[in-house]
Amino acid sequence: MTTTWGVFTGASEPHDGIATLPPPPPWRAAPHRAGEAAVNGADSQPGATYRASPPEIEAVNAALYLRRPLLVTGSPGVGKSSLADAVARELKLGPVLRWPITTRSTLQDGLYAYDALGRLQDINIQKLTGDGSLNLSTIGSYIRLGPLGTALLPFSNPRVLLIDEIDKSDIDLPNDLLHVFEEGQFTIPELARIAGKQPDIEVFTWDSQLATIPQGHVIRDAFPLVILTSNGEREFPAAFLRRCLRLTISQPERVQLEEIVAAHLKTWISEDLRPTVDALITAFLKRRKQASGDLATDQLLNAIYLSSQQVGVQTRTELLDMIMQSLVN
């Protein structure tokens, strides 16, 4: 098939076609700064275009009232992570503290990191170039709170902590988290050891702020809204599940898909394009049913965005197959 769109031609001749590249889709645009207009009238701030369903609203409110973690399960691409952004944005709780989980993640990773080697190197340099005295207060420059540690600082309003893909974790991490959630505090031994001489130490938070840690202890005030996401790839211990509220996010149906498309692409969809949008939604729902639910909503958004650029996705079977490809290998 001959390609008649796009800026890359494959002809191996350099050209200035990149200058004609259209603006990115709203969900791929750089976040606009305060005082700047949003790209093409769309709000690119995280959570701005999320449309929560009634069960999601009920679950979030229950978690807020009960001060319990919310375990959110669902297929990839249904908006599990975006739910955290939507809550933080609406309730003005600041940027979401994100902790992406891998098989190597430990509780320590979430609480804080201490650059002992960096501090030792600086001390050795100071001995060579200075008077050799050790300033204990500088230890805070080598400590950075993790997303969980930052969420447990004594804020007057709760922070939103997203623990993403908890089902990828080591088998012990869920139970390790329970203790911290129940206690609402933790100790930084490196600071506790010098508390008699230096009781208050400033450290960096996960979001690059400064926080004072008294006596080496971090003790929460407001309980953070903890949202843990899972793709359902493993089972969790009963003790962990008992302490969490659980929510399963279902795939959006046609009406909700139309709302999502409008929220993301309302300034891109002309009246002439609406029949194409309706046809792509129909094709997406059909493919999703055939793929047993293994399609993500952003695949539909990608197809509609390209259609808004006069690409003609519907008539390009191979391109449509690539965009709406099943997420299961």
C-alpha positions in Angstrom: 0.0 0.0 0.0 1.3 3.4 -0.9 1.6 5.9 1.9 0.2 9.3 1.1 0.2 10.9 4.5 2.7 11.8 7.2 6.0 13.6 7.2 8.3 10.6 6.9 8.5 9.3 3.3 11.2 6.7 3.4 12.8 8.3 0.4 16.1 8.8 2.2 16.3 12.5 1.1 16.5 15.0 4.0 13.7 17.6 4.0 11.9 20.0 6.4 8.6 18.2 6.6 8.8 18.0 10.4 7.7 21.6 10.5 4.3 20.5 9.1 3.7 18.0 11.9 0.4 18.9 13.6 0.1 19.5 17.4 0.1 16.3 19.5 -3.0 14.7 20.9 -4.0 16.4 24.2 -3.0 13.4 26.2 0.5 13.5 24.7 1.0 17.3 25.0 3.4 18.7 27.6 1.4 19.9 30.7 0.8 23.7 30.4 2.2 25.9 33.1 0.2 28.2 35.2 -1.0 31.2 33.3 -0.5 29.5 29.9 -3.4 28.5 27.7 -4.0 24.8 27.3 -3.1 23.2 24.0 -6.0 23.6 21.6 -8.4 24.4 24.4 -7.9 21.0 26.1 -6.8 20.7 29.7 -3.7 18.6 29.6 -3.4 18.4 33.4 -3.5 14.8 34.7 -7.0 13.7 35.6 -8.7 16.6 33.8 -10.4 14.4 31.2 -11.2 11.4 33.4 -14.9 10.5 33.7 -15.5 8.5 36.9 -18.4 6.1 37.0 -20.8 5.9 39.9 -19.1 2.8 41.4 -15.7 4.5 41.2 -17.1 7.6 43.0 -18.6 5.5 45.7 -15.4 3.6 46.2 -13.2 6.7 46.4 -15.5 8.4 48.9 -15.6 5.2 51.1 -11.8 5.0 51.1 -11.6 8.7 52.1 -14.1 8.4 54.9 -12.7 5.1 56.2 -9.0 6.0 55.7 -8.5 2.7 54.0 -6.3 1.9 50.9 -8.3 1.3 47.7 -7.2 -1.7 45.6 -8.3 -1.1 42.0 -8.4 -4.0 39.6 -9.1 -4.0 35.9 -7.8 -4.6 32.4 -4.8 -2.5 31.1 -6.0 0.9 29.8 -9.3 1.2 31.7 -8.1 4.2 33.7 -6.9 2.7 37.0 -4.0 5.1 37.4 -5.9 8.0 36.0 -8.4 7.7 38.8 -5.8 8.9 41.2 -5.1 12.0 39.1 -8.8 12.8 38.9 -9.2 12.6 42.7 -6.1 14.7 43.4 -7.1 17.3 40.9 -10.7 17.7 42.0 -9.9 17.8 45.7 -6.8 20.0 45.3 -4.5 17.5 47.0 -1.4 18.3 45.0 0.4 16.2 42.5 0.0 12.4 42.8 2.8 10.6 44.5 3.6 7.8 42.1 5.3 4.5 43.0 5.6 2.1 40.1 6.2 -1.4 41.4 8.5 -4.0 39.9 9.6 -7.4 41.1 12.5 -5.8 42.8 10.6 -3.1 44.7 10.9 -3.2 48.5 9.3 -1.3 51.3 12.5 0.6 51.8 12.2 1.9 48.2 8.9 3.5 49.0 10.0 5.0 52.3 13.4 6.7 51.6 16.8 6.4 50.0 20.1 7.2 51.7 23.1 8.0 49.5 25.7 6.7 52.0 28.4 6.4 49.4 27.9 10.0 48.2 28.1 11.3 51.7 31.3 9.3 52.4 32.9 10.7 49.3 32.0 14.3 50.3 33.4 13.7 53.9 36.7 12.5 52.5 36.9 15.5 50.2 36.1 17.8 53.1 38.9 16.1 55.2 41.4 16.9 52.4 40.2 20.5 51.7 38.7 21.7 54.9 39.2 21.5 58.6 38.0 17.9 58.9 35.0 18.8 61.1 31.7 16.9 60.4 28.5 19.0 60.1 25.7 16.6 61.1 23.0 18.7 59.6 24.2 18.1 56.1 23.2 14.5 56.2 19.7 15.5 55.0 21.2 16.4 51.6 21.8 12.7 51.1 18.3 11.5 52.1 15.3 11.6 49.8 11.9 10.4 50.9 10.2 7.9 48.6 6.6 8.3 47.5 5.3 6.4 50.4 7.5 8.2 52.9 6.4 11.6 51.4 2.7 10.6 51.7 3.2 9.9 55.5 4.5 13.4 56.3 2.2 15.3 58.6 0.1 17.2 56.0 -3.1 18.8 57.1 -4.8 17.4 54.0 -4.1 13.9 52.7 -1.8 13.3 49.7 -2.8 10.9 47.0 -0.4 8.0 46.7 -0.5 5.7 43.7 1.1 2.3 44.1 1.0 1.2 40.5 0.8 -2.5 39.5 1.2 -4.0 43.0 0.6 -7.4 41.5 4.1 -7.3 40.1 5.6 -7.0 43.5 7.6 -9.5 45.6 5.4 -11.8 47.6 6.3 -10.0 50.9 5.6 -6.4 49.9 1.8 -6.3 50.4 2.1 -7.5 54.0 5.1 -5.1 54.6 2.9 -2.3 53.5 0.1 -3.2 55.9 2.3 -2.5 58.9 3.2 1.0 57.7 -0.4 1.7 56.8 -1.6 0.7 60.2 1.1 2.5 62.1 1.1 5.6 60.0 4.8 6.2 60.8 8.3 5.0 60.2 11.8 5.7 61.4 14.9 6.8 59.5 17.7 5.1 61.5 20.4 7.4 60.0 18.7 10.4 61.5 17.5 8.7 64.7 21.1 7.9 65.6 22.1 11.5 65.7 18.9 12.9 67.1 20.6 13.7 70.5 23.0 16.1 68.7 20.9 17.1 65.7 17.2 16.7 66.5 15.8 18.3 63.3 17.0 17.5 59.9 15.7 18.8 56.6 15.4 16.2 53.8 14.1 16.2 50.2 10.7 14.8 49.5 9.7 12.7 46.5 8.3 15.8 44.8 11.6 17.8 45.4 10.3 19.8 48.4 12.0 20.2 51.7 10.6 18.6 54.9 11.9 18.7 58.4 12.2 15.3 60.2 12.2 15.6 64.0 14.1 13.0 65.9 14.4 10.8 62.8 10.7 9.9 62.9 8.0 10.5 60.2 4.5 10.5 61.7 1.5 11.1 59.5 -1.3 13.5 60.4 -4.0 13.0 57.6 -4.1 9.5 56.3 -3.1 9.5 52.6 -5.5 8.3 50.0 -3.6 5.2 48.8 -4.7 3.8 45.5 -3.1 0.5 44.6 -3.6 -0.8 41.0 -3.6 -4.4 39.9 -4.0 -6.1 36.5 -5.3 -9.2 38.3 -2.2 -11.2 37.6 -1.9 -12.7 41.2 -3.8 -13.2 44.4 -3.1 -11.3 47.6 -3.0 -12.4 51.2 -6.3 -12.3 53.1 -4.8 -10.0 55.7 -4.0 -7.5 53.0 -7.4 -7.7 51.3 -9.2 -7.3 54.6 -7.6 -3.9 55.1 -8.3 -2.6 51.6 -11.4 -1.6 49.9 -11.7 -3.2 46.5 -12.9 -1.8 43.2 -13.0 -3.4 39.8 -13.1 -1.0 36.9 -15.0 -2.4 33.9 -14.5 -1.6 30.3 -16.4 1.5 29.3 -19.5 0.9 27.1 -20.6 3.1 24.2 -22.1 6.0 26.1 -19.1 6.3 28.4 -16.8 6.0 25.4 -18.5 8.9 23.7 -18.1 11.0 26.9 -14.4 10.0 27.0 -13.8 10.9 23.4 -15.6 14.2 23.8 -13.5 15.0 26.9 -10.3 14.4 25.1 -11.0 15.5 21.6 -13.9 17.9 21.6 -11.9 20.6 19.9 -10.7 18.2 17.2 -14.0 16.7 16.1 -15.8 18.6 13.5 -19.4 17.9 12.5 -18.1 16.3 9.3 -16.0 13.9 11.4 -18.8 12.7 13.7 -19.9 9.8 11.4 -16.4 8.6 11.3 -16.1 8.8 15.1 -19.3 6.8 15.5 -18.0 4.2 13.0 -14.7 3.9 14.9 -16.4 3.5 18.2 -18.6 0.7 16.7 -15.4 -0.9 15.2 -13.6 -0.6 18.5 -16.5 -2.3 20.5 -16.6 -5.1 18.0 -12.9 -5.7 18.1 -12.9 -5.5 21.9 -15.6 -8.1 22.1 -13.6 -10.4 19.7 -10.4 -9.8 21.7 -12.2 -10.7 25.0 -11.8 -7.2 26.3 -8.1 -6.8 25.6 -8.2 -3.4 24.0 -7.5 -0.1 25.8 -9.6 3.1 25.4 -6.6 5.1 24.3 -6.3 2.9 21.2 -9.7 4.3 20.1 -8.6 7.8 20.9 -5.5 7.3 18.8 -7.6 6.2 15.8 -10.0 9.2 16.2 -7.1 11.6 16.5 -5.5 10.3 13.3 -8.9 10.6 11.6 -9.0 14.2 12.7 -5.8 14.7 10.7 -7.5 13.4 7.5 -5.5 10.2 7.6 -8.5 8.0 6.7 -7.9 5.3 9.3 -11.1 3.4 8.4 -9.9 2.7 4.9 -6.4 1.8 5.9 -7.0 -1.7 7.2 -3.4 -2.5 8.2 -3.1 0.8 10.0 -6.3 0.3 11.9 -5.2 -3.3 12.8 -2.0 -1.8 14.2 -3.7 0.8 16.3 -6.4 -1.5 17.6 -4.2 -4.5 18.2 -5.1 -6.8 21.0 -3.0 -6.3 24.2 -2.5 -10.0 24.6 0.5 -11.4 22.6 
